[in-house]
Amino acid sequence: MKKIKEEDLILYLCKECSPKQSTFIEAALEEDLELQNRLSVLKRTLKQMEKLKLASPSKQSIKAILQYAAASVRKK
């Protein structure tokens, strides 16, 4: 039996895996308690990440990045 990786479960949760892969994961979930627990942890993690407020970088940081990029282009 093919081992289901964390990446596979994340794709499953985000509804980005193929129908064949989705069916395979669902069948495995019916039988594998450890896999159910891993999926549950990932669900909680994704919900927590959705609650995070992402801050934009400061104008000073953006300016420094753009200056660095411009200098790198001039060197080539």
TAJO-V988054 format. One record per residue. N is the residue number from 1. OMEGA is omega as a letter, one per 40 degrees, with the letter a starting at -180 (NA if undefined). NEAR is the number of other C-alpha atoms within 12 Angstrom. Layout:
n: {N;N}
omega: {OMEGA;OMEGA}
near: {NEAR;NEAR}
This chain:
n: {1;2;3;4;5;6;7;8;9;10;11;12;13;14;15;16;17;18;19;20;21;22;23;24;25;26;27;28;29;30;31;32;33;34;35;36;37;38;39;40;41;42;43;44;45;46;47;48;49;50;51;52;53;54;55;56;57;58;59;60;61;62;63;64;65;66;67;68;69;70;71;72;73;74;75;76}
omega: {a;i;i;a;i;a;i;a;i;i;i;a;a;a;a;i;a;i;i;i;i;i;i;a;i;i;i;i;i;a;a;a;i;i;i;i;i;i;i;i;i;i;i;i;i;i;i;i;i;a;a;i;a;i;i;i;a;i;i;i;i;i;i;i;i;i;i;i;i;i;i;a;a;a;a;NA}
near: {8;9;16;25;16;20;18;25;32;25;22;26;26;17;15;15;19;16;13;12;24;22;15;21;32;22;17;21;22;14;13;17;13;15;23;21;17;22;29;19;18;24;21;16;16;18;14;12;12;11;10;10;8;8;7;9;11;10;11;11;12;13;13;14;15;14;14;14;14;13;12;11;10;9;8;7}
